[in-house]
Amino acid sequence: MTTEIRVPQLPESVADAVIVAWHKQPGDAIRRDENLADLETDKVVLEVPAPMNGVMREISAAAGTTVTSGQLLAIIDAASAAAPAAAPQALRAAAPAALPAAAEPAAAKTDDGRLSPSVRRLVEENRLDPTAIAGSGRDGRVTKSDVVEFLDKRKSVATAAPVSEPPRAAPAAAARPAPVADTASARPAARTARAERRVAMTRLRQRIAARMVEAQASQALLTSFNEVDLTAVQELRARYKDSFEKTHGAKLGFMSFFVKASIEALKRFAIVNASVDGNDIVYHEYYDIGVAVSTERGLMVPIVRDADLKSFAEIEREISGYAARARDGSMALEDLTGGTFTLTNGGVFGSLMSTPIVNAPQSAILGMHKIQQRPMVVGAEILARPMMYLALTYDHRIIDGRDAVQFLVAVKDYLEDPGRMLLQI
């Protein structure tokens, strides 16, 4: 008996998807719920699970193909489901012994609790040593994008080697250095081909590009700046970070302070939390805060919903969970939709100042930057203080400069005196 594997029903706002990779090929044994392929939409990566045990009979759409909901992807032969584990052994026996015996332990190293199930599966399928892959996830964890990038680099090196390898007909002459005076002949020998590499944009990168251009074209964007002294916030974190983590199971970071300070400022300046709909201004009386997260695939903005009703610990846990899922490629579409205001932190990459672009249809975005010790006048003294530049980019169609500047001043005041957030004054 055969079973057809089709593209799952895509979300309403997603028209199609691209097959990023197949994890099984015709003849491979498969297990129920095992990921067969990755489908990339313009927002998230979807997995296609196997509905049963069996053997892959054929693939109907190759990697790189654009597909739509319900389109045929592959066919599984369920008649061979009784002995799925035997197929790989049979295939391995028929194949030439390409790997030395010493390569076998690499697969054994993949059973690492630090790997997510999808990452572990990809590592095992390609017989990789996870310790050889640089992890970009939280605490150095290896993510799916890390593995894909590792495989791409290995493939490009293997492909380029025969082209770039110099001829070996005269090894003794090749080892002899060229005369110093013969600079004309030495320069071409040192230069390889003027190569170029053309890589198609991922669907997410295409979506990001379109949204950025759309925001610039449809909104009257302007940026105002201020700076904040984070001495009080740093002292609070230093004093309570250990007890906070023991009590709540989450690290006390800076982002929860900025989310809370922004919410208090948004309550005072509701227009910054509003959006434009045709000729109407929509005032949102709730606070769904987007927090930009950088991943290997591009920028994602998961939403902390009803953030005003959540504690510092709940906000930290939610942001940490979103960041892990974004980097692991397991972010759900509903996590990225909506939002009334966004925070983005370029300071983690060393940015001192920038002008962020609004995440339309929102009307404003707050940019955070690098914390840097700078000399500041405090009373009658000049003291070194941990300072950060803040940037608010806003839609000048509905937000006046006065409101934008006062909003920034309010954020600054709440962060320089965090007790005001607790008292809501």
Buried (B, 14 or more C-beta within 10 A) or exposed (E): EEBEBBBBEBBEEBEBBBBBBBBBEEBBBBEEEBBBBBBBBBBBBBBBBBBBBBBBBEBBBEEEEEBEBEBBBBBBBBEBBEEBEEBEEEEEEEEEEEEEEEEEEBBEEBEEEBBBEBBBBBBBBBEBBBEEBEBBBEEEBBBBBBBBBBBEEEEEEEEEEEEEEEEEEEEEEEEEEEEEEEEEEBEEEEEEEEEEEEEEEBBBBBBBEEBBEEBEEBBEBBBBBBBBBBBBBBEBBEEEEEEBBEEBEBBBBBBBBBBBBBBBBBBEBEBBBBBBEEEEBBEBEEBBBBBBBBBBBBBBBBBBBEBBEBEBBBBBBBBBEBBBBBBBBBBEBEBBBEBBBBBBBBBEEEBEBBBBBBBBBBBBBBBBBBBBEEEBEEEEEEEEBBBBBBBBBBBBEBBEEEBBBBBBBBBBBBBBEBEBBEEEE
